[in-house]
Amino acid sequence: MRLTVKLLNIAFFCAALPLFSSTGPDGELTKRTRYLMDTYCSVLAPVKGDMKTAAALDLALDRVEELDKKFSAFRPGGQVYEFNKNGTPITDPETLELVKRCLDMNVKSGGAFDITVTPLVRLWGFYGELPKKPKIPGKEEIAAAMKQIGPGSIELKDGRLIKLRASAEIDLGAGAKAYAVGEAMKSLKASGVKSAMVDLGGDLYAIGLYNGKAWKAGIKKPRGEGALGIIGMTDLSMSTSGDYERFYEIDGKRYCHIIDPVKGVPASELISVAIITPDATMANLLSTSVFVLGRDKGLKLIEKYPGTEAIIIRANGEITLTEGLKKLFSLKEKGGKK
């Protein structure tokens, strides 16, 4: 079951951000931040001045930094980089496990999620800096790029990922950030931290309580004032995908960086998807997949993963909440009133 709300004439999109207050016995926060995975990564715990906790936060960031180097398609010497540029097989077990999860999502999403989509991303101008004068690729260009992608261009076998097509490339970005969030939280738990939040560019994961209540994450409306709503998070992760992260406009139409691998064009039915689930990696894989699939097909995919909830926003302003979010999400009307 799901709840659908229609908000007309409101231009907004979702982004996740932690919300804190300084009241209460544990209202002071210890926080560590580094620039990792092309964004800022913050790790927070509701204690102040505790050196052991501070050290644990630093260890968690060390783990994210390690994964940044491992999974990057842009760092020379890394296995993903060498695979893409030189065809060197990937043998690192952790990288292969993430690739396996991505390939599984490709199957379950009917091809909506594809780690080999780089040729299309590059063709549309979203690989690296955005073009100063963007243009829409021709049908023949799109068709040529689509022949270069698909899971049939790579093979995972006998502990190695190899190319079946010399031009094949992979990009683990859609899963790597969320995986790193999960690993940071594992590091915190191993250090004995009972309450914390990890925020990696809007991919969130929270454990325990803050001021005796669930950690709160706001779903804001950056194109307008106020918030769409607030989610209470305890032992949950959240990932968002939207048309606001990287985009350009041509003749008044927005083209975003999330490419539909089946159609060869930027996805456009939705403007934002937020996935809430205990599995951090799955949150990002699903948010990207659902954004490409659209609301109806996306909801069918979500149903395959028990304990997973979603907020889906269509371009016409229609908001769909999965049933379980009624306990987690406080929806606000226009102007910020409940």
PyMOL commands that set and color helices and strands:
alter all, ss='L'
color gray80, all
select helices_A, chain A and resi 51-71+79-86+93-108+118-123+139-146+151-153+173-190+280-293+295-302+323-327
alter helices_A, ss='H'
color red, helices_A
select strands_A, chain A and resi 2-6+16-19+30-36+39-45+154-157+160-163+196-200+203-207+209-210+213-220+227-233+236-242+247-250+253-256+259-260+265-266+270-277+309-314+318-322+329-331
alter strands_A, ss='S'
color yellow, strands_A
deselect
rebuild
show_as cartoon
